[in-house]
Amino acid sequence: MAIEPEIEMHDNKTDKELKSKFQQIEDELNGAYERNDTKKISELLADQWTILESSTGLSDKKHFISSIENGKLIQTKMVKEVQQVRLYGNCAIVISKGKNEGQYAGISYNSEQWVTNTYIKEKSKWLCVMTQEVPVNCEI
């Protein structure tokens, strides 16, 4: 049995309202990244959170937070514009286009990316469980 996305309405919210809601959630997470605020980042990411990105592959929350705490990862700019939201019950898939700047292991980076964040709703709060980043200029 296929699960159809709840695109038009969910809890009486239109697609535009969903984008706006998740833009607020993304902005809160982006702000925590820009401040390198590991406490706030930890609150917004589920314990089982994983990131998949082109240069470092898979990392879990513990490794990611540790990289910020020990100064290996320093994020100075993180902005995303939500392009699409799809809801499947208590799961939301949010696709954004963004810009990410900072340093990793002492090497500066400046990238434009497509970012897919997967959220689950727990106790009326949306938590990110998976992030996947793909360079905007990637070729298929």
ABEGO torsion letter per residue (X at the ends): XBBBBBAABBGGBBAAAAAAAAAAAAAAAAAAAAAGBAAAAAAABBAABBBBBAAAEBBBAAAAAAAAAAGABBBABBBBBBABBBBBEABBBBBBBBBBBEBBGGBBBBBBBBBBBBBBBBGGBBBBABBBBBBAABBX
